[in-house]
Amino acid sequence: MKCLRYTLLIPILFSGLLHAQHRKAQLEKLMAEAGIPGLSLAYIRDGKIAESYALGVRSADTNQPVDDETVFAAASLSKCVFAYGVMHLVDAGKLDLDKPLYQYYPYPDLAHDERYKQVTARMVLSHTSGLPNWRNGDRLEFQYDPGQRFRYSGEGFVLLMRTVEKITGQNIEDWMQQTVFKPLGMTHTSYIWQSAYEEDFAVPHTSTGRTSSKYRPEEGNSAHSLQTTATDYGRFVAALLNGQGLKKTTRTQMFTPQAHSQLKEGSDTLQWCLGVGYQLTGAGKAVWQWGDNGTFKAFLIGYPDKQEGLVYLTNSSTGLNIAADLLALFFTGPQPSIDYIDYGTTRDPGLALLKRALEMPFAEAVRPYLDKSGKMQDTVQLTAGKMNDVGYQLLYRRELDAASHAFEMNLKAYPKSRPAMIGLAESSLRMGKRETAVKYLEAAMALKPDDEFGQRVLDRLKGNPDPAPEGSVKVDFTLRSYESARFVTVAGSFNGWNDLDLPMQWVNGEWRASLNLAPGEYRYKFVVDGVWIPDPGNPEIDLKDNFNSILSVESTK
């Protein structure tokens, strides 16, 4: 009987091996099409990791291979595992999902707005707290009233993290190691950078395959700082789908769509549960989350009723361009979550145009994407949004002339496109063409007069004085030399580190700018043609904070 049993198992095992080999080949093909250097994936079936893949290289510069212990940045997948930890506190009776968080921890960043006393853990976990993804500047403001609608928010998770730290008396890293990572055997996972990771970590890459600097978090952040491997995170996904470590009722709650969490008004297809997204299709109910830290991309999906799911991590800006095709290798049916995040596919003409534009003059690069006249972009292949994305990708790479051409062509095809006008204004500014920038910014403001940021930049470009709120102090910034620079600005904690907000003007042999600030201490840098430098005229520098210059504003009263 044993021989018969083994004989019957052989074709099953052989079939599984062939299936895995086919998937590996298809994954490598997708990576090549999207220009993804490295990928790691764990596939969960029947509540456990059934297949794992470590493909490509950690760095295009060194060609060291990705292996099962290669550490990637998980980006927003940080939120899901934190939410799982939070539900342990719920089970222990230490956290009530519907008790206002301020009753556990008065959050100083929101003390100026009474609405923060309405925010609960349930609202944070379902992204209905009303808070923005990230604050603009030092001051955190609500975008909506709490509990009224879906608004994806990293800030909400930071608030909940601080609350958890207050309740437990531990920092987020120590508490998560104790509560989740060690119990699940996640030995290569941390919210902060570990020296051991230096031996085997994935280097981030831009969409054109160039390596960029690796962020090594020194302080844990439940919204984005998780460092992990696909195998480790797969263990968590398996535990999540199994409800391991949680009461049955808690697991059910975690997978239940919450009130006012619809991602699209009037549709229940996509909603948010407690710490994970929710997707309903003919294939069943699924939970999901995407991760995007710029040059790291990731995706998680799980079908709780089937005990099936996967997580994949990449070290590339194009990592989510393969999501639809990748999921189709493992699951059947539509994936509306992929449509919602809208990263395009490997066949995206915008990505192809970008790569060409970095290799040749823009006029030549765009030729395959022109209409029959040969003068206008083919709006079927390159919509207004896609062409604008190309323009901004070129801006990001300091390809200013090519970016300007992309925005110009887009505006020609879409004369009322405000984003194209804004893009032209920015590219003109960065090229030192202030008058042209003013022209396009004025046109954009005519279409949306309530754009406060746009109006502020426009006023400053025209030399109009800034408003002076009561109690504020005028601060003058001066940068000598750099006379050949085309565009110089001041960016700091007072303006959200936005390098467009405070443009400087060349006056009498030096760059000058001024603004009115409330008394307090700030950090800032000058940005000279895209290069960030400390203020050479200010000896006060924060050596622990990226060598930012320190500005102390004292009250004149």
Summary of the structure (lengths in Angstrom):
residues: 557
radius of gyration: 25.5
end to end distance: 94.2
largest distance: 95.7
contacts: 1832
relative contact order: 0.09
helix: 38%
strand: 20%
